[in-house]
Amino acid sequence: MNDKEIEIIKNFDMVKEKVMPFVEFIMDIWDSHYGKIKLHEKDEDGYRTLEIHTGGWSENEEIIMFLEQTMFWGMFWWKSERGGHYWLKVKEIPEVRK
């Protein structure tokens, strides 16, 4: 992961930016040779489960470390299991009308 990718994660603003393109960005930079990342279909409440497994790969674990410091993680984290396993329930935030 390069400095630009780290900055994108750190500076993601859920109020100004769409959630799903950010999820796609995370999926694009994820190293799937060692870990696993999968976005499931919508559930009955409109949430999509983002299933993440680091595979013990340091760059994947670094992505998680930076994500854990964001509002995105705070809003959508669902559960974690020992060994680098994470699940988030994600969906777009409705725009606030003025």
C-alpha positions as CSV (number, residue, x, y, z in Angstrom):
1,M,0.0,0.0,0.0
2,N,1.4,3.4,-1.0
3,D,1.1,6.8,0.7
4,K,-1.7,7.9,-1.6
5,E,-3.8,4.9,-0.8
6,I,-3.2,5.5,2.9
7,E,-4.3,9.1,2.6
8,I,-7.5,8.1,0.7
9,I,-8.4,5.8,3.6
10,K,-7.6,8.3,6.3
11,N,-9.4,11.2,4.6
12,F,-12.5,9.4,3.4
13,D,-15.5,11.7,4.3
14,M,-18.8,9.8,4.5
15,V,-20.7,13.0,4.5
16,K,-19.3,14.2,1.2
17,E,-18.4,11.0,-0.6
18,K,-20.3,7.8,-1.5
19,V,-19.7,4.7,0.6
20,M,-19.8,2.0,-2.1
21,P,-17.0,3.5,-4.3
22,F,-14.9,3.6,-1.1
23,V,-15.7,-0.1,-0.5
24,E,-14.7,-0.9,-4.1
25,F,-11.4,1.0,-3.6
26,I,-10.6,-1.1,-0.5
27,M,-11.4,-4.2,-2.4
28,D,-9.1,-3.1,-5.3
29,I,-6.1,-2.5,-3.0
30,W,-6.7,-5.7,-1.0
31,D,-4.1,-8.5,-1.5
32,S,-6.3,-11.4,-2.4
33,H,-3.4,-13.8,-2.9
34,Y,-3.1,-14.1,0.9
35,G,-6.4,-12.8,2.3
36,K,-10.0,-12.7,1.2
37,I,-12.4,-9.9,0.7
38,K,-16.0,-10.3,-0.5
39,L,-19.0,-8.0,-0.7
40,H,-22.2,-9.9,-0.3
41,E,-25.6,-9.1,-1.8
42,K,-28.0,-6.7,0.1
43,D,-30.0,-8.1,3.0
44,E,-33.6,-7.3,3.8
45,D,-32.5,-4.0,5.4
46,G,-30.4,-2.9,2.4
47,Y,-27.1,-3.6,4.0
48,R,-24.3,-5.5,2.3
49,T,-21.9,-7.5,4.3
50,L,-18.2,-6.8,3.6
51,E,-16.4,-10.0,4.7
52,I,-12.7,-9.5,5.2
53,H,-9.9,-12.0,6.1
54,T,-6.3,-10.6,6.2
55,G,-4.6,-14.0,5.7
56,G,-1.9,-12.7,8.0
57,W,-0.6,-10.5,5.2
58,S,1.0,-7.3,6.7
59,E,-0.4,-5.0,4.0
60,N,-3.9,-6.3,4.5
61,E,-3.5,-5.9,8.3
62,E,-2.3,-2.3,7.7
63,I,-5.4,-1.5,5.7
64,I,-7.5,-2.8,8.7
65,M,-5.4,-0.7,11.1
66,F,-6.1,2.5,9.1
67,L,-9.8,1.6,8.6
68,E,-10.3,1.1,12.3
69,Q,-9.4,4.8,12.8
70,T,-12.2,6.0,10.5
71,M,-15.8,7.0,10.9
72,F,-16.5,4.4,8.2
73,W,-15.3,1.6,10.6
74,G,-17.2,3.1,13.5
75,M,-20.5,3.2,11.6
76,F,-20.3,-0.1,9.7
77,W,-18.2,-2.5,11.8
78,W,-20.3,-5.5,12.7
79,K,-17.9,-8.1,14.3
80,S,-14.4,-9.4,14.4
81,E,-12.9,-12.7,15.1
82,R,-9.4,-13.5,16.3
83,G,-7.0,-14.2,13.5
84,G,-7.8,-11.3,11.2
85,H,-11.4,-11.9,10.4
86,Y,-13.8,-8.9,10.1
87,W,-17.4,-8.3,9.0
88,L,-18.9,-4.9,8.2
89,K,-22.5,-4.1,7.3
90,V,-22.3,-1.3,4.7
91,K,-24.8,0.8,2.8
92,E,-25.0,4.2,1.3
93,I,-25.8,7.0,3.6
94,P,-28.9,9.0,2.3
95,E,-28.2,12.5,1.2
96,V,-29.4,15.2,3.6
97,R,-31.7,17.6,1.9
98,K,-31.3,21.2,2.8
